[in-house]
Amino acid sequence: MSRLPLAQVVEAALLAAGEPLSLDRLLTLFGDDERPGRDELREAVSALETDCRGRGIELVEVAGGYRLQVRREVAPWVARLWEEKPARYSRALLETLALIVYRQPITRGEIEEIRGVVVSTNIVRTLLEREWIRVVGHRDVPGRPALFATTRKFLDYFGLRSLNDLPPLADLRAEEYFELASAEDEPPAARPGNEEGGFDDEVAAAAEGDLSALADH
């Protein structure tokens, strides 16, 4: 095989993969007689990241490795290539997800206690099917309810390397973080002030309670 610039090989692999690739995964692309060292490969990734600056794509590092993606600034135009609209999620689903993110591991009952409403089975099913959350154990109480936590796929989807990269919870009250769907099969909110987009103060305060634990994930 001809000796191509390593950065070109990395770029082609990331474009073809359609998913994040770790350094270990990238190293498997090379035979024993041509495999670069990890430092050399890391330098190639860095060179590719620099080369993408000022272009319509960018190289980002997420939990699963490195990924080439469309820059946020040009996404509105690129999105017109697909007729199907992106998925939109209800406030109920996003609040449930955020509580799992910031309070994990957490049970469904604990989420319901904080939000003051029943968590729809459809919400939990959707989050599990998207592989944004998973069951990591069971609370040692009667009934042994499942404990939910986020996954690496969640981090990859939202462009995070780790939970430490999460924005401050106060930022999640901003309306731009929420795309509200028109229908979600859930009982009405039990407390006033939670009918519009974003967390109410009690939900936000409850979620903030375990932020210090994120460093352990």
PERA-V428239 format. One record per residue. RES is the residue in one small letter. OMEGA is omega in whole degrees, -180 to 180 (none if undefined). Layout:
RES/OMEGA
RES/OMEGA
//
This chain:
m/179
s/-176
r/177
l/172
p/-175
l/-179
a/178
q/178
v/179
v/-179
e/-179
a/-180
a/-179
l/177
l/-177
a/-172
a/-177
g/178
e/180
p/177
l/177
s/176
l/180
d/179
r/178
l/-179
l/-180
t/180
l/-172
f/174
g/-177
d/-175
d/-177
e/-174
r/178
p/173
g/-178
r/179
d/179
e/179
l/179
r/177
e/178
a/177
v/179
s/179
a/178
l/178
e/178
t/-178
d/-178
c/-179
r/-178
g/178
r/-179
g/178
i/179
e/175
l/-180
v/174
e/178
v/-175
a/-177
g/-179
g/-179
y/-177
r/171
l/-177
q/177
v/177
r/-179
r/-176
e/-178
v/-177
a/-179
p/179
w/-179
v/-178
a/-179
r/175
l/-178
w/179
e/-178
e/179
k/176
p/-179
a/176
r/-174
y/-179
s/174
r/-179
a/180
l/-177
l/176
e/178
t/179
l/-178
a/178
l/176
i/-179
v/-172
y/-179
r/-174
q/-5
p/-175
i/180
t/177
r/179
g/179
e/176
i/-180
e/180
e/-180
i/-175
r/180
g/178
v/176
v/176
v/-179
s/175
t/180
n/179
i/-180
v/-180
r/-180
t/-179
l/178
l/-179
e/177
r/-178
e/173
w/177
i/176
r/176
v/-177
v/-180
g/180
h/178
r/-177
d/178
v/178
p/-177
g/179
r/-179
p/-179
a/174
l/-179
f/175
a/-179
t/-176
t/174
r/179
k/175
f/-180
l/-180
d/-176
y/-177
f/174
g/-178
l/174
r/179
s/178
l/178
n/179
d/180
l/176
p/174
p/-177
l/-180
a/180
d/-178
l/176
r/-179
a/-173
e/-176
e/178
y/-174
f/170
e/-171
l/173
a/-176
s/-176
a/173
e/-175
d/-178
e/175
p/180
p/-178
a/-176
a/-178
r/179
p/177
g/-178
n/-178
e/-178
e/-173
g/176
g/180
f/165
d/-172
d/-178
e/178
v/-179
a/-179
a/179
a/180
a/-179
e/-174
g/-175
d/-178
l/-178
s/-178
a/-176
l/-178
a/-178
d/-176
h/none
//
